[in-house]
C-alpha cells in the first residue's frame, strides 16, 4: 500500500484497499441516486487533470468551486485540480456579490466551477471586475454557460497522462492544497492556507477513533462541503472505503 501524503492519494488508497466500491460517490438527481465507482471517480478526476493541463493550468494556480449542495462533481473537480499542483478555493454559496468579487480577486482564481444559475448570476454581476478569471463552468446544465462535462470530453485523450503523473509526483505533502475563506462578517474575508499535510494529518489522526466498518459502510453528507470539517470527514470516508451519499439539501 502506498503511503498517503497528499489529498489526492485518498481515492487511490480506496482503490488499492477495497478494489472498487460501486457507490463510492452518489448524488441524487431528479429523485434518483446516480452512483459512480472508485474507478470511475479516479478516471474522471484524471480526465479533469488532463483537460486542465491542456488549458494551460500551472502549479499554484487557483480554481474556485462554489456549490449550493454537496455533490459528486465537487469531489471529481477537487481531485482533478489538486493532481495538477493547482489549488482549490471552495467558497460559500450564500455570500454577497461583493465578497465573491473580493475572494476571486484576492486568490486570483483562473477558473470557477458553479453549481447552478443563482451562483452563476452572482458571479456574472462581478465578472467585469475579475481580471484573472478566464472562464466559468457549471455543474448543472445552464444556458450560455460552459458545462463541466466539456472538460471530461477535453480530457478523454490520455496522451498527456504522463504529464499528469509528473505533476503528481512533484507535489510534496507540505505544498499548499487549498485556501478556505472566512465568512467576512467582521470585514473582508480572510484566506486560510492549508497544505496537503494539514488535512491528511487530521484524517489519519482521526481514523483510529471512528468506528466505521471499512469497505462496508455508508454515510450521508449534507453539511457544507466548503467548510473544512465536512471536507476533512469526506476524505476520512474515502480512507475507510465508506460509500458517500450526498443529500440534495439539508431539507432533503
PLY file of the C-alpha trace (Angstrom):
ply
format ascii 1.0
element vertex 252
property float x
property float y
property float z
element edge 251
property int vertex1
property int vertex2
end_header
0.00 0.00 0.00
1.34 3.43 -0.93
1.56 5.94 1.91
-0.94 8.80 1.94
0.79 12.17 1.94
-1.34 14.24 -0.45
-5.11 14.70 -0.56
-5.43 13.07 -3.97
-3.87 9.89 -2.56
-7.17 9.05 -0.80
-9.15 7.73 -3.81
-6.15 5.66 -4.92
-5.85 4.26 -1.40
-9.53 3.35 -1.58
-8.99 1.54 -4.87
-5.93 -0.32 -3.54
-7.57 -1.36 -0.28
-11.14 -2.08 -1.41
-10.73 -2.74 -5.17
-13.59 -0.58 -6.44
-16.60 0.43 -4.39
-19.60 0.56 -6.78
-21.19 3.53 -4.98
-18.07 5.39 -3.90
-19.88 8.67 -4.59
-23.64 9.04 -5.08
-25.71 12.15 -5.77
-29.48 12.40 -6.02
-30.65 13.78 -9.35
-34.38 14.24 -10.00
-35.14 11.89 -7.14
-32.82 9.11 -8.37
-29.45 8.16 -6.88
-26.71 8.39 -9.50
-23.65 6.43 -8.37
-20.06 6.19 -9.56
-17.47 3.61 -8.56
-14.00 4.28 -7.20
-12.55 3.51 -10.62
-14.92 5.95 -12.32
-14.11 8.59 -9.70
-10.37 8.28 -10.41
-10.85 8.09 -14.18
-12.96 11.26 -14.24
-10.55 13.10 -11.93
-7.71 12.20 -14.30
-9.79 13.48 -17.22
-10.18 16.80 -15.41
-6.43 16.91 -14.75
-5.60 16.23 -18.40
-8.07 18.86 -19.54
-6.67 21.47 -17.16
-3.14 20.83 -18.38
-4.33 21.32 -21.95
-5.88 24.61 -20.84
-2.52 25.77 -19.50
-3.08 25.36 -15.76
0.19 25.76 -13.88
1.35 24.77 -10.41
-0.09 27.08 -7.76
-2.89 28.40 -9.97
-6.17 28.80 -8.10
-9.53 27.32 -9.11
-12.71 28.20 -7.21
-15.62 25.84 -6.55
-18.99 27.25 -5.44
-21.86 24.83 -4.89
-25.19 25.19 -3.13
-25.15 21.48 -2.30
-22.67 18.66 -1.81
-22.30 16.59 -4.94
-20.16 14.07 -6.79
-18.84 16.65 -9.27
-17.30 18.67 -6.44
-15.01 15.80 -5.46
-14.05 14.91 -9.01
-13.02 18.50 -9.73
-11.26 18.80 -6.36
-9.03 15.79 -7.00
-8.57 16.70 -10.66
-7.34 20.17 -9.73
-5.07 19.06 -6.89
-3.31 16.50 -9.09
-2.06 19.33 -11.32
-0.41 21.17 -8.44
-3.04 23.91 -8.56
-5.17 24.69 -5.51
-8.92 24.58 -4.96
-10.69 27.53 -3.36
-14.09 26.42 -2.04
-16.44 29.35 -1.47
-19.72 29.57 0.44
-22.67 29.91 -1.97
-24.57 32.28 0.32
-22.14 35.21 0.47
-22.66 38.55 -1.28
-21.60 39.52 -4.77
-19.05 41.87 -3.19
-17.47 39.01 -1.25
-17.34 36.86 -4.39
-15.55 39.71 -6.14
-13.13 40.15 -3.25
-12.27 36.45 -2.84
-11.90 35.67 -6.54
-9.61 38.67 -6.97
-7.68 38.06 -3.75
-6.82 34.46 -4.70
-6.51 35.36 -8.40
-8.75 32.47 -9.45
-8.20 31.41 -13.07
-11.38 29.35 -13.34
-14.56 28.93 -11.33
-16.97 25.99 -11.09
-20.52 26.81 -10.01
-23.44 24.56 -9.18
-26.44 26.45 -10.52
-27.98 29.57 -12.02
-28.19 31.55 -8.77
-24.47 31.22 -8.08
-23.70 31.99 -11.73
-25.87 35.12 -11.52
-23.76 36.46 -8.64
-20.52 35.67 -10.45
-21.75 37.37 -13.62
-22.55 40.53 -11.66
-18.88 40.75 -10.67
-17.32 39.26 -13.81
-16.22 42.58 -15.33
-14.20 43.24 -12.17
-12.43 39.84 -12.20
-9.40 40.25 -14.48
-7.85 36.89 -13.60
-10.99 34.82 -14.23
-10.79 33.14 -17.64
-13.96 31.02 -17.63
-16.84 29.75 -15.52
-18.09 26.15 -15.74
-21.37 24.89 -14.29
-22.30 21.51 -12.83
-25.96 21.92 -13.76
-26.91 22.49 -17.39
-27.28 26.27 -17.78
-27.87 28.25 -20.96
-24.92 30.39 -22.07
-22.54 28.78 -19.58
-19.96 26.13 -20.31
-20.63 22.81 -18.60
-18.05 20.95 -16.57
-18.65 17.86 -18.76
-16.82 19.70 -21.55
-13.64 19.22 -19.53
-14.32 15.48 -19.24
-14.52 15.38 -23.03
-11.37 17.50 -23.41
-9.57 15.11 -21.07
-10.66 11.90 -22.81
-7.44 11.80 -24.82
-4.96 10.16 -22.44
-1.84 11.15 -24.37
-0.81 13.65 -21.68
-1.46 11.38 -18.68
2.32 11.07 -18.24
2.41 14.81 -17.66
-0.30 14.43 -15.00
1.82 11.76 -13.28
4.87 14.05 -13.34
2.82 16.84 -11.74
1.51 14.46 -9.07
4.97 13.10 -8.27
6.35 16.61 -7.81
3.71 17.60 -5.24
5.02 17.42 -1.68
2.97 16.93 1.46
3.85 20.42 2.69
2.67 22.07 -0.54
-0.39 24.30 -0.45
-3.59 22.39 -1.23
-6.44 24.80 -0.61
-7.41 28.26 0.57
-10.58 28.49 2.65
-12.06 31.92 3.28
-13.85 33.08 6.40
-17.39 34.41 6.12
-16.25 38.03 6.23
-18.85 39.15 8.77
-16.34 41.47 10.51
-14.59 42.80 7.42
-13.19 41.34 4.23
-12.98 37.52 4.16
-9.64 36.10 5.35
-7.99 33.27 3.43
-6.75 30.31 5.45
-3.94 28.48 3.64
-3.90 24.72 4.25
-1.31 22.27 2.98
-1.90 18.67 1.98
-0.22 17.70 5.26
-2.58 19.87 7.31
-5.59 17.95 6.04
-4.07 14.47 5.61
-2.71 14.51 9.18
-6.19 15.31 10.51
-7.71 12.43 8.54
-5.08 9.90 9.59
-5.14 11.12 13.19
-8.93 10.82 13.37
-9.21 7.45 11.60
-8.48 5.18 14.62
-11.16 6.97 16.64
-14.01 6.48 14.15
-15.77 3.08 14.35
-16.52 2.51 10.66
-16.75 -0.92 9.15
-14.12 -0.41 6.47
-15.35 -1.04 2.93
-18.89 -1.82 4.08
-20.39 1.41 5.44
-22.48 4.22 4.00
-22.52 7.87 5.00
-24.89 10.74 4.24
-23.18 14.07 3.57
-25.17 17.30 3.93
-23.07 19.75 5.96
-21.45 22.42 3.73
-18.53 20.88 1.85
-16.81 24.27 1.66
-16.30 24.06 5.44
-13.08 22.28 6.40
-14.75 19.94 8.91
-17.11 18.32 6.41
-14.41 18.27 3.77
-11.97 16.51 6.10
-14.62 13.98 7.09
-15.34 13.24 3.42
-11.67 12.39 2.88
-11.89 10.23 6.00
-14.82 8.35 4.46
-12.72 7.72 1.36
-9.86 6.45 3.50
-12.19 3.90 5.10
-13.90 2.88 1.87
-17.20 4.35 3.01
-19.79 4.93 0.28
-20.73 8.63 0.32
-24.29 9.71 -0.46
-24.87 13.43 -0.98
-28.23 14.81 0.06
-29.94 17.26 -2.32
-30.09 19.77 0.54
-30.32 19.85 4.33
-34.11 19.63 3.94
-33.85 16.61 1.62
0 1
1 2
2 3
3 4
4 5
5 6
6 7
7 8
8 9
9 10
10 11
11 12
12 13
13 14
14 15
15 16
16 17
17 18
18 19
19 20
20 21
21 22
22 23
23 24
24 25
25 26
26 27
27 28
28 29
29 30
30 31
31 32
32 33
33 34
34 35
35 36
36 37
37 38
38 39
39 40
40 41
41 42
42 43
43 44
44 45
45 46
46 47
47 48
48 49
49 50
50 51
51 52
52 53
53 54
54 55
55 56
56 57
57 58
58 59
59 60
60 61
61 62
62 63
63 64
64 65
65 66
66 67
67 68
68 69
69 70
70 71
71 72
72 73
73 74
74 75
75 76
76 77
77 78
78 79
79 80
80 81
81 82
82 83
83 84
84 85
85 86
86 87
87 88
88 89
89 90
90 91
91 92
92 93
93 94
94 95
95 96
96 97
97 98
98 99
99 100
100 101
101 102
102 103
103 104
104 105
105 106
106 107
107 108
108 109
109 110
110 111
111 112
112 113
113 114
114 115
115 116
116 117
117 118
118 119
119 120
120 121
121 122
122 123
123 124
124 125
125 126
126 127
127 128
128 129
129 130
130 131
131 132
132 133
133 134
134 135
135 136
136 137
137 138
138 139
139 140
140 141
141 142
142 143
143 144
144 145
145 146
146 147
147 148
148 149
149 150
150 151
151 152
152 153
153 154
154 155
155 156
156 157
157 158
158 159
159 160
160 161
161 162
162 163
163 164
164 165
165 166
166 167
167 168
168 169
169 170
170 171
171 172
172 173
173 174
174 175
175 176
176 177
177 178
178 179
179 180
180 181
181 182
182 183
183 184
184 185
185 186
186 187
187 188
188 189
189 190
190 191
191 192
192 193
193 194
194 195
195 196
196 197
197 198
198 199
199 200
200 201
201 202
202 203
203 204
204 205
205 206
206 207
207 208
208 209
209 210
210 211
211 212
212 213
213 214
214 215
215 216
216 217
217 218
218 219
219 220
220 221
221 222
222 223
223 224
224 225
225 226
226 227
227 228
228 229
229 230
230 231
231 232
232 233
233 234
234 235
235 236
236 237
237 238
238 239
239 240
240 241
241 242
242 243
243 244
244 245
245 246
246 247
247 248
248 249
249 250
250 251
